[in-house]
Amino acid sequence: MANIHLRRVLLLFVLLVLVAPAAWAGPGVVGPNVKVSGASPFASCTADNVAAQTGTNFPNSEVEPWIAVSSVDRSGDGAADAVGAYQQDRWSDGGSRGIVASVLHAGTWRQVVIPGVSRCSGGAFNRATDPWVAIAPNGDAYVMTLTFQDFPTFSTSIMYVNKSTDGGLSWGPPTQLIRDDSLFRFNDKNSMTADPFDSNFVYAIWDRSRFPSDKREAHSISGFPASLRSDAMFTRTTNGGASWEPARAIFMPRANQFGIGHQIAVVRGGPHRGRLVDAFMLFHGSGANKKGQEIAVMVSDDRGSTWSAPSRVSKALPGFVSDPDDGTPLRTGDILPEIGAGPNGELYIVWQEATLAPSGSAIALSKSLDGGRTWSAPVRVNTRPDVQAFTPSVEVLADGTVAVTHYDLRFNTSDPATLPTDYWFLHSHDGGSTWIEARVTPTSFDHKLAPDAGGLFLGDYVGLAPAGGQFLTMFTKTEATDPASEFVASLTP
């Protein structure tokens, strides 16, 4: 019988990070941490029969947010809408009870359940995870979700997309992008990108793990197989979400290669304007024959109709993170790169890299000036190489200002019962050559209170988005209790 953990509670926060020209010599202005999640809307749900499922459920926990900001002011208050989506009530062994959005409209944050992606939201399967938000230039919002059945089988995995035409206040039913009913094919780690130049085009990408022989059945498995591959699966809409092309593999390795963390950026300017660049982590070999891994990219110059083969950005050694006091593992974004696009065609990728700092987990950054064909050697951008840094995000403003956010453990103490953790904001005004740092969390939060989901878990990623001349970041931190109420931020410089 599943246990319900009542003490550990995660709250989701959103804040505005302002970078104004007058502040370029200083650390920038960080707005207050304002809670935008509240009590779980699934508290009274019985449809998913929590007690009959495996694993531990963490009610009122909100993890793994992604956020997007609209360029359309639907409320007429002079400010654009924002939509952030996250997992609600995380399970220890995968997924959550459903996906919830926190929506900024008319100056107020409100919670909205994404319908049809789990039993508690009216769907057919128990668990939902990996929420991703994209907003088209016309203001249409999309949330992509991975839905699956609970353990022990994981036999069904579905990618869904829901659409909103009113800034996220209401959502249409989910559209199925792919469904696999197999123990040997599992869809995972999705992302979605709206084309900034044409609201008709939205791109979805994810990995689908598979075994060399997908036709074997469960009785033929003896332990975890030594060979595992994954396909890069892609689909798009060319008519604003009215329909989606059949999902197809744009990279389908014949050797034991495994790609994960696919994320598409659209080149914003220069000779490669409009090019799609997919960044991901590519593992070569699996089981006993591992041959290393790299950050890789694939590119498309025809809005996803055709794609290049993967090319290397950099060799990579993921920075795995643990509590320095007792070795408790932290589940972080260690194998998931993030990509951001600048106004003049420049691209940035960040990831957790073990080789750039004595701590064993630094924030690496690489830059491309030719549409993703070549990349600079990775450099460390976090300011404290002596402490573990993790789960980075990167975005770029229209004026070229680059932002990187990440967590680190610099204020940890020797007390093994707690793990003080903080969230940081770095910005650069010279293309990533120099960086200025600001602390986002006014006081450290206790990472030990996070749900245990293969390690203490805040999310495999967190959200960062341009918002005019500012950045909006949505991230997870812990509190000892949940007051079952939402808070909003004044988005004032």
N, C-alpha and C positions, 0 to 999 in steps of 0.2 A: 504494500500500500504506500502511496506517495505521502510524504510528510510536507506540511505547510510550515515554512519558517516565518515566524512572526516578528523577529527582532531586526533582522537586517533590512533596511529600507533604503532604496535609491530614489533620489529626486532628480528631476531634469531641470536644468537652468538655461536661461537664455540671457545674453547680454549684448550690448552694443559696444564695439571697440571703435573709437573715433580716432582717426589720424588726420589732423588738419595741418596745412602748411606751416602754421606758426609753431606747431609742436614737433617738427621734423628733427630738431636737435635733441629732443627729450624722449621720454618713454611713451608718448601718446597718452590718450585719456581713455581709461577703462570704465565703462558704466557699471552700475551695481549689479551684483548677481541677483536675478529675480526668478523665483520659481514659477514655471509655467505649466507644470504637471500638477495633478491633484490626486484625490482618491481614485482607486481603480474603478473604471466603469464596469468591470467584469466581476465585481465582488459578489453579486447575487446570481451570477451565471451558473447553471447546473448542466448545461448542454454538453460540456466537455468532460464531465465526470472526473474531476481532479483526483479523487481518492483512488480511482482505478488505474491511473497512469503511473508509469515509472518515474523515478527521479524526485527531486525536491522542488516545489514551487515557492517562489518568493513574491507574495502578494504586495501590491503597491510599489513594486520596483519598476523603474523606467530606465531602459538602457539603449545604447546604440542609436543615437539620434542622427538624422541628416536633415539639413535645412536648405531651403531655396527662397529667394526674395524676388518678388514680381516687380516689373517695371510699370505695372498698371495700377493706378490709384482708384480702386473700385469704390471705396467708401467716401471719396471726395474730401478727405481730411488733410490732403497734401502729403500723405505718406503712402508708400506702396504696401501691399499685403506681403506677409511672409508665412510660409508653411514649414513646420518641422514635424517629422514623423519618427516614432520610436516604438520599441518593443514594450508591451505592457505585461507585467507579471511574468518575469523570466523563469524558465525552467532550468534546473541544473544540468540536464542531459540534452539540451537543445531546444531552441525556440521559446515562444512565449504564448500566452493565452490570446493574444490579438495585437493588432497595430492601432495606435492612437496618434492623431495629429494634434499639435498645438498650433492654432491659427491666429495670426495677428490681423485684426480687422477693426477699423475705426478706433485704433489706439488701444484695443483690448485683446488680450490673449484668451482663447477659449479652447476647450478640448472637444475633439470630434472623433468618433470611432470610424475607422476605415471599414466599410461594410463588406461582408461576404468572404473574408480571407481566413476566418477561423470559425469554429462552432460558436464561440461566444459573440461573434459578429455576424452570425447568420449563415456561415459557410458549412462545408461538409467535413472538414478535417480539423484536428485538434489544435495544431500549432502553426504559428506564423513567425517569421523572422526576417532579418535583413531589409528593413524598410529603406526606400530611397526616393527622394523627392526631386522632381524637375518641373520647372515652370517655363512655358513658351513665351515668346515676346508678346503675344496677345493676351497673356494673363492666365491661359488655361493651365491648370496644375495636374500633375500626374504623380501617383505614388505606386511604386513597384514593390512587390512582396513575394517572398518565398513561403509557400504553404506546404506542409507535409503532415503525415500521420506520425503519431508518437512512437517511441520505442516499444517493442524491441525490433521492429522490422524496418522502419524508414523506407517502406516499399513504394510509397507514392511521393513524388515531389512535383510541385506545380509552380510556375511563375505566373503571377497575376499583375495586372495594372488596373488601377481605378483612376477615373478622371473627374476633375471638378471644373466647372465653368464659372463659379462664383467666388473665386479666391480661396477655396478650401472649406467654406462653410458647409457645403453638402457635396456628396460624392455619388457618382453612379456606381452600378454594380461592377464587380471585377470582370475583366476580360482575360481569358486564359491565353497565355503566350506559348506555353509548352506544358505537357504532362508526361511523366514517365512513371510507369507502374513496374518497377524492376528493382531487385536488390543490387544490380550491377550498373545502374545508371542513376546518378543523383545530381540534380540541378542545385547550384549553390552560388553564393557570393555575387549577387546581381548588382548592377548599377544602371542608371538611366540618365540620358543627356538630351535636353531640348536644344534643337539647332537655334543659335542666336540670330540667324539671318532669315529664317523661314519657319513660321509657326506650324506649318504642315508636317514638318519632319521632327520626329523624336526617335532616339536610338536607345535600344536596350541590349545589354550584353551580360553574360554570366559564364561560369564554367560548368561543364557537365562531366563529372568523374565517371570513368568506365574502366572495366577490366578488359584485357586483350580479347577474351571471349565472353561477350555479353549474353550468350545463350545458355550458360551454365545456370543451374538452379542452386538453391540454398544448401541442399544436401551435399553438394560437391565442394563446398568451402571447408578448408581445414585451417583455421586460424586466419590472420590477416594476410592477404596475398602479397607476394614479393613484387608484383608488377601492377602498376596503376597508372592510368593515363587520364587526361582530361581534354575535352574539346572546348574551344571558345565558341559559344553559341551566341548568335546575333539575330535580332529582328528590328524592324523599324515600322513606323507609320509614315505614310506620305500624304495623309489626308486629315491630319489633326486628331488622330485617335479613332476615326470612324471605323478603320480596319487596320490590321497588322499583318505584315507579310509572314509566311510560315518561317518559324525559327530554323536556322541552318548553321552548320559549323563553318566558321571562317578560318579556323585552325584546328586540324584533326591529326595529331601526331601519330605516326606509326611506331615510333620507339616509345620507351617508357619516359615520357615527359608529362609534367603536370603543371598547368598554369592556373593561377588563382588571383583574385583581386582585380579583374578587368575593370577599367574605368576609362571612358572616352572623353577627351577634350576636343573642342573645335577651335582651330587656329583662327585668331581674331583679326589679323592684319598681315601685311606684307605679301610677298608673291605666292604664298601657300594659303591665303585666306580661304576659309571654308573646309580645309582638310580635316578629316577625323583622325585623331591619334589615340590609340588604345594602349594604355600602360598597364603592366601586370608583372607579377612575379612568376618566373619560369624555372621549375625544378627539372634538372636533367637526371634521369635515373630514379628508381624507387626501390624500396626494400633494401637488400644488401648491396645493391649496385649504384648507390647514389654517386653522382659525379658533380655535384655542386649546383648552384642556382645563380640566377641573374635577374636584374630588372630588364624587361624587354618591352618593345613597342611594335605595333603593327599600324599601318597608315592606309587611309582610303581617300582618294581624290574625287570620288563620284558619289558622295553621301552614303557610303556603305555598300554600294553594289558589288565592288571588288575590293580586295585587301591585299596588302603586301604580306610576305612571309615575316615572321618575327625577326627583329634585329636587336642587338644588345645595346642597352644604355650603360650598364655597369655590372661587373660581378657583384654579388651581394651575399652577405652572411647575416641572416636575420638576428636582430638583437633581442634575445629572449630575456624576460624580466622576472625577478622574484624579490620577495621581502628580504632585505639584507640581513635582518636579524635572525630569521628562522628558516629561510628558504622557501616559504610558501609561494607557489607560483602565481603570477599575475597573468591573466589572459588579456593580451593587448593586440594592437594592430601590427604584430611583428612580421607578418608575411604579406601585408597589404600596402602597396605603394599608393600615393595620392598624386594627382596631376592637376595643375592649374595653368590657365592660358592668359597671357598678357595682351595688351592692345595692339602691339606692333609685330605680332607673330611669334613672340618669345613663348617658350613653354618651360615649366618647372615641374620636377618630380621630387617628392620627398619620401623617405622610408626609414625604418629602424635598421641601423647598421652596427654590427658588433665590432668591426675592425677600426673604427674611427675614434674610439675613446677607451680609456682604461676601465670605465664602468661596464663595458660590454654591451651597451645599448645607447647609441647616439642617434641624432636626427641628421640624416644625410640629405643633401640637396644636389641635384644635377640640372643643368640648364641647356636648352637647345635654342639656337637662333635660325635654324633652317627647316622649320616645320617638322622636327622630330627625326630627321635623318642622322644627325650627329649630336653628341651630347658631351658636355664638359665632365671632367673628372669629378667625382663626388667630394663634397666638402662638408664638414660638420658645421651646423648652424646653431645648435643649442649651446648656451653659454657655460654650462657646468659639465665638463667631461668626466668629472669624478663621481657623478651620480647618474643613475639610469634615467634616460628620457624615452618617452614612448608615445605611441598613437598620434602621429603628426597629421596635420591638415595643411593645405596650401591653397591660396587664392590670390588674385591680382585685380587691382582696381583699374578703372579706365585711364588713370594718369600714370600707370606703371608701378604703383606702390604694391609691393609683394608682402603678403602676410603668411606666417607660419605659426600654428598653435601646436602645443604638445603638453603632456603631463611630465612631471618629474618628482623625484623623491628627495630633494635637497634639504628639506626640513624634517626629515625622518629623525627619530630619536632611537636610543638603544632599547626601548621598551618593546619586547616582542609581542605584547598584547595589542599594540596599535601600529598603524602604518600611515603617518601623516603624508599627505599627497597634495600637490598643487598643479594648477593649470596656468600656462604661460603663453604670452603673445609676443611674437617677434615681427618687426616690420623693417623693410629695406626700401630705400629710395634711389638706389644705384644699381638695380638689377641683380641684387643678391650679393654684392661685394662686401657690404657692411650691414650690420643688423643692430637694432635697438630693441631692448627687451622691456616688457611690462608684466607685472604679476596680475593675473586675472582673479584668482581666488584671494579674497582679503585675508583669510585665515585658512590653514590647512584643513582638509577633511580626512576622515579615517577610512582608508582603503580597506581595512579589515572588515568593515560593515557591508562590503559589496557582496552580491550573490556569488556563490561558488559554482561556476559553470566551466569546468575544465581549467580552473584558476579563478582568482578573484576578478570579477568581470564588470567593467564599466561599458564595454562595447568594443567591437573590432574596429570601429571608426567613430568619429564624432563630427559634427557639422560646422562648416565655415562657409560664408557666402558674402560676396560684395553687396553693399546696400547703398547705392549712390556713391558718395565720397567716404563711405565708412565700411566696416565689416561687421557682420552679425555672426556670432558664434553660438552654437547650441551644444552643450556638453553635459556630462553626467558627473555628479558628485554625491556623496553619501551624507545622510543625517541619521541620528539615532532614532528619531521618531518621525512619524508622518502626520502633520496637522490636518491632512485631508482638505487642503485649500490651495488655490492657485495664486501666484503673484505675477505682476507684470512690471516691466521696466519702462521708465521714462526715457525715450530714445532721443535725448537732448545732448548736443555737443557740450 
